[in-house]
Amino acid sequence: MDFSSFVARRGSENGAKTVVCHKHDGERKRMLSLLSEFSKYSLAELSYKALF
């Protein structure tokens, strides 16, 4: 499940106001996970994952 659908699902469960919080928090977590995966992947692979 991609993150945007997760945000939409959580938002509908918890009320519309929480969507922004979950989205912002998720973007931060996504960046942290990309950074943590940096050691496992080449730069080209990370760039591909970030774009697609």
Secondary structure, DSSP 8 states (H G I E B T S, - for coil): --HHHHHHHHHHHH-TTHHHHHHHHHHHHHHHHHHHHTTTS-HHHHHHHHH-
